[in-house]
Amino acid sequence: MTQFYSAALVQLLWPMTVLFKMTLSVEHAPMLVWSTWRSQWNPDTTLHEGHIVSTQELAVLLQPFFTQNSKNLVLFVQDTLSIDDFTYYSELYGNKKPFQNLQDILQSSPSSLVLPAVDCKATRYLLGFLQESADWKLTNITNPDVSLLEVNTSKPNLFVVQLQPFISNLNDVSTLEAIAENDKIIGRLTMGLQDRGTHFSVIYTAVRPSRISRRTDVAWKLRRQLMATEEEDSLSYPPLNVTNGNYTCILFYASNFSLKANDSLFIDLTNTTFVNQNVDVSSSECSDTNTTLSLKYTNPVNGINSLEIRFLMTNMFYGGSSRNWSTLESVEIVQDDKKFAKFNVSVVSAPAEYSFHCQLVGTSNLYPARLIPSNNEGKNWDVFISRFQIQGFNIQNNQFSYASDCTCFFTPGIWMGLVTSVVLLWILAYGIHMIMQLTTNSRFDDPKCPALSVPQTE
């Protein structure tokens, strides 16, 4: 009877366990919505904890935007964001409030809606859904100065603001600075529209979740991994491939590929390069010794008519290691066929049979693989690339080969631990050696007998 109850309990709990695990595996990002119009959403309608809003449910929740008399919608899109970011960074830096403007706006708005978890499939194609739902006048905002913003009240307006990404998930200070800057942009733009007396609605969301939310699956993977690394998410889209005849000669992938020009103009090329693949790679060149990946974009943002990014790689034999090495020699950016920026590259090399992978590549000093400006025009550009992987030689079966990572095994922390351990072991060995050299007297005093006299000659 006990075995029968145990088997029944297992059969009952197993489907629940599978469903719960499937829920955790769905990528989701938060979405904050507010409006200057009242009674946009029913306050009695609440979502139970752990519910992930699907694409169909989101379409129903956004219907009030399409029935307003004056349709003005502002869409703030960020690369990565998690609901845990709002609590983690606020608790980590208690005196600072990185989301101060956002918090004040939500509290003062006549109507607002907070969706903690929205399916990333819905957020990734949110802009396309909005464009299909109404005849919007689309405006990509690169300068948050409201005085320069033109609002045509005779036609629905959709303003899209691409916020800067969290450039370093490994450094809380850099992430906090990016959050604070995005919060200022949101506050400056929304307050400026409100001061104009314009009725509008706002959506703030992200394309994919940040690293904090990806730790939910740790409970299902109770095993130690080498160097305590987290399980990387599977590729959400295939890498960009360049063919030479009938075979693939270049593979390129990044989870975030974005630039910033003159500290003001932000350009996100991730979707254009990998999802939509609206990029011209016809100028790329492949050979056994030199490979150039050329990415050409037409009107990537307002103010730039054409943009070309080149990755120049070489394949050379080095006698010291007796093998060929693939090296990314330089990166070049050409704007409007007249402005030329060049960057030297550090620590981007791998055996010619391998691909190269690095979690963070860019112009920041905090990145393990840096792009160093080699001319004055290069100083006007900032490059942010996350989960960078590239291969320009010896590609088999149209897939990346084994990846050589930019993070070396012997990091400064490991060297410090090894040196400290060697010093402590030397002290321990010296102490044991001294103890082993201790000897005992051959004769001892007896308190009941005369004192022992030892001649000096002995």
N, C-alpha and C positions, 0 to 999 in steps of 0.2 A: 504493500500500500504506500509506503514511503517513497519507493522508487517511482510509483505511478504519479504521485503528487509532484515529485521533482521534475519528471519529464514534462508534465503539464505546465509547470511554472516556466520551464525553459522555452517551451513552444509559445507561451504567452508573451514572454519578455523579448524573445528574439526579433519579432517584427518591429517592436518599439525601438530596440537598439539600432536596427538597420535604418529606420526612418530618422532617428535622431542623428545618426552619423551622416546620412545624406543631407540633412539640414545644415550641419556644420560645414559640409563640403561646398555649399553654395556661396560664391563670393558675393558680398553685399557691402554697400556703402551708405552712409547716412544722407538724408536729404532734408534741408530746412527750407520751408516755404512761408512767406508772409506777404501781406497785401495792405494797401491803404484803404481798401474797400472793407466794409464790415460784413460779418456773417457769411464768409466764403465757405466755411466748413462747419458741419454740425459738431458742436462740442461734445455731444453724447457719443459720437462715433469714435471709439478707441480701438487700438490694435492690441491683441494680447502679447505678452512678453515672448520674445523669440520668434515672432512672426516676420517673415521676409516678404515684402511687398513685391508682387510679380508685375510684369509689364501690363497685363490687363487691369490689375487693381490700380496701378499708377495712372493709367489713362482715365479711369473714372474719377480719381481724386483731383486730377488737373482740369476737369471739365469746366469749373467756374471761371478759369482764365479765358475761355472762348465765348462766354456769354456776357461779358462786361460791356458796358457802353463804350468806354474808352480803354482800348486794349494796348497797354504798354507793359512789356514783360522784360525783366532783366535776368539773365542767366549767368551765374557765376560758376565756372567749371574749374575744378582743381584736378591735378593728376592723381593724388592719393589722399584719402581721408578715412578715418574710422571714428565711430562714436566714442571710442575710448580715448581718442586724442583730446577731447574736450575736458575730460577729467584728469588724464595723466599729466598733461602739461600744466594744468591749473594747480594740481597738488604738488608737482615737482618744484614749481616756482610760485610759492604761495603769495608773495608780495606783489608779483607781477600778474597782470590779467591779460593774457594774449588774445582772448576772445571778448574783450570789454565792449567794443562797438557792436559786435554781433549780439551779445547778451542784452544790451540796452535797447537795440532795435526790436528784438523779439518781444521784450516786455512792453514796449510802448506801441507796438503795431495793433491796429484794430482787430486783425485776425491773423492767426499764424497756425502752422501745422509742422510738427516735428515727426519725421519718419526715421527711426533709428537704423532700420535695415531695409534697403531697397536692392533688389537683384541688379547686379552690375550689367547684365544684358540690357536692362531698361535704362540705366544711367548712361551707358556707352552710346546708345542710339537715341538719347533724349532730344538732341537738337534736330535730328531728322524727323522725329515724331511731331515736334512742335511746328516745323515748317510745313508738314503735310496737313496739319489740323487747321491752319488759318493762312490767309494771304498776308504774311508779315513783310514788313520792310526790314530786312536783316542788316544790322550794323555791328561790325566787330570793333570793340573799343580797345584801343591800345594806350590811350591817355585818359586817365580817370578825371580829367578836368571837365566839370560839368558845364562850364561857360562855353566850351567849344563844342558841346553836344547839341545836335539839331534834332528836335522832336517834332515830327509831322503829325499833328492831331487828326488829320483827315484819313490816316491809314494806320492800321495796327503796326506797332513798332516792337521789334525783338532785338534787344541789345545783348551781345555776347561778350563776356569778359573772361579771358583765359588767365587765371591766377597763376602765379609762379609756383613751381612744385616745391615740395619739401626736399631740398637739394641734398640733404645728408641724413638718411635714416639712422646712421650710426653715431650721430653727434646731436645731442639734445639741444645744445645752445644754437647751432645753425638752424635746426628745425624750428625752434622757438622764434628766432628772428624772421623766418619765412612766414610763420603763422601771424606774427604781429604785423608784418607788412601787408599781408593779404587782408587782415582785419581792418587796417587803415583804408585800403582801397574800397572795401565794401562800405565802410562808414562814410567815406568822402562822397562816393557816388550816390548812395541812397539818400543821404541827408541833403545833397545838392538838388536832387530831383524833388524832394519833399519841400524844400524852400521855394522852388519854382511854383508850387501849387499843382504839380502834375500827379494824377492818380496812376499808380503802377503796382505791379506785383513782382516778387523776386523769388528765384529758385537758386539755392546754393547746394551743390553736390559735387561728387568726384567720380572719376572714371573707374577707379579700382580701389580696394581697401588698402590701408597702410599696413605696415608690418605688425603693429600691435594686435590687430584683430586676427592675424594668421596663427596665433598661438593657441587657438581653441581646439586644434586637433592633437595637441600634445598628449592628452589623456588616452587617445587611441593608439599611440605609438610609444609604448613603454619599453624603449630600448635605447641604449647609449649609442651615439654616433660619433664618428671621428671628429675631433676638435670641436665637439658640441655644436655643430652647425644645424640650423633648422632645415627641414625639408623644403626645398624650393618648389614653388608652384609650377605646374606644367605650363608650357607655352600657350598663351591664350590666342596666339595667331602664329602662322608659319613665318620663318625668317625670309628676308628679301634675298632672292637669288638672281645672279647675273649669269647668263649662258653665253658660251662661245661655240657656236655651231650646234652640236648635239649634246654637249656636256656642260655641266654647271662648273663655273670657274671661280665664283665669289659667293659667299654666304655672309649675311649680315643680320644681326638681331639686337634689339634693345627694348626693354620694357618702358623706358622713357627716353625720348630723344628730343631735346628742346634747346633753344638758344635765346640769348638776350642781347640786344644791340643797344649800345650807348646807355646802358643801365635803365632803360625805360621801355623799349619795344620787345615784348615777349613773343617768341615764335615756338609753338608746339608742333613738331613734325612727326609725332608718334603715329597717329592714325593715318596721316597722309602717306607715310612711308611703308607701314606694315599692314594696316587694316584695309584701307582703300587702295593702297599702292598706286596713288596718283603722282608718281614720280618718274622722271625720265632717266634711265640708266644707259642710254644708247652710247654715251661718250666714254663708258668704262672700257678699260683695256686689260687684257690678260696675256701673260706669257709665263715661261718657266722661271724667269728671274725678276720680272717687275710686273706689278699689278696695280691698277688704279681703279678704285670704286668712285664713280662720279654720280652724284645725286642732284638732279636739276628740278627745281620747283618754280612754278609760274604763279605769281601773286600769292605767296604764302600768307601774307598779312597786308593790311592797308599801309601804303608807304614804300613797299618793296615790290617791284615788278618781276624780278627774277632773282633766284638764289641758287648757287651751285656749291655743293660741299664735296670735296675730294679727299679720299683716304688713299695715301700712297704707300704701298708695301713692297718690300724687296725679299728675295730668297737668295741667301748667300751661304757659301761653305766656310766654316771656321775650323782651322786646324787644331785649335786648342781642345775642342770637343769632338773633332772628327765627324762632324755631321752638319747638315744644312739647317739654317735657322730662318724662320719667317719673322720679319720685323716691320712694324708700322713706323715708317720714317717720319712722316709729317701729315698734317691735316691742313687743308686750304679752304677758305670761304671766299667766294666771289659774289659780290652784290651788284646787280644791275650792270654786269659786264665791265665795271670800272673800278670798284673798290675791292682790293685784294688783301686778304688777311691770311697770314701763315702762322702755323703753330708747330713747334718741335714737340716730339712725343717722348716721354720717359717711361721705361719699364713696360713696354708693349712688345713683347717678343715671345716666340714659342718655337719648338722644333717644327720643321717644315711639314711634318706629317700630322701635326696637331692643329687644333684651332686655339684661339686665344680668348680667355674669358676674364672679365673683371667686374666686380659689383658696382663700382663707381669710377667713371672716367670723365674728366672735364678740366676746367681751368681753375677750380678751387684748390687751395693749398691743402685741404683736408682729404683730397681724393688720393687713393693709392697710385693711380695712373694719371699723370697730369699732362695737360696740353699747355705748353709754355709759349706765349706770343713771341715771335721772332721779328716782327716789324711793328711799326706804330699803329697800323690799322688793326692788328690783332688785339691790341689793348682795348679796343672798343667793343669786343665780343666776349660773352660768357657762354660756355658750353656745359650742358648737363646731360650726361648719359648714364642710365642705370641698367644693370645687368647686360653690359656690353659683351658681345661675342662676335668674332669675325674670323673668317678663314679665306685666304686668297690662293692657296696652293693645295694640290693633292686631295681634292674633294672626291669622296667615294659615295656612290648611291644617293647623291643629292642630299646628303646629311652631314652635319658637323662631325668632325672626328673628335677623339678624346681631347678634352679642353685642358690647356695649361693655364692655371689661374695666376693672377698677379700677386696674390697674397703668398709670401714665402712662408715656409714652415717655421724657420727660426726667427720669430718676431722679437722685438726688443724685450717684451715681457718674458719670453721663454729664455732669452740669454741672461736676463737678470736672475731668473730662478735657477738656471744652471750654475752661474757663477756663485751665487749664495750657497747652493747645495755643496759645491766643491769646497768652499771655505769651511763650512760646518763639518764636512766629512774629514777634512784635514785636521781640524781641531780635535775631533773625536779620535782619529787615528793617533795623533800625538799624545792625547791623554791616556789611551790604552797602552801605548808604548811605554810611557813613563810609569804606569802602574805595574807593568810587567817587569820593569827594572828594579822594583823595590825588593830588598832582601831582609830577612829576619836575623836577629842576633843568634850566635851559636851557644851562648850561655845567658842565663837569667838569674837575677837576684832572688834569694829565698828570704822572706822577712823574718824567719825564725833562726836564721843562721847569720854568722858574721857577713859583713858586706863583701861582695865579690870584688876581687882585685884582679884587674887584667893588666899584665905587663905591656909596656909600650912596644916591646919587640914582637909581640904576637900580632 
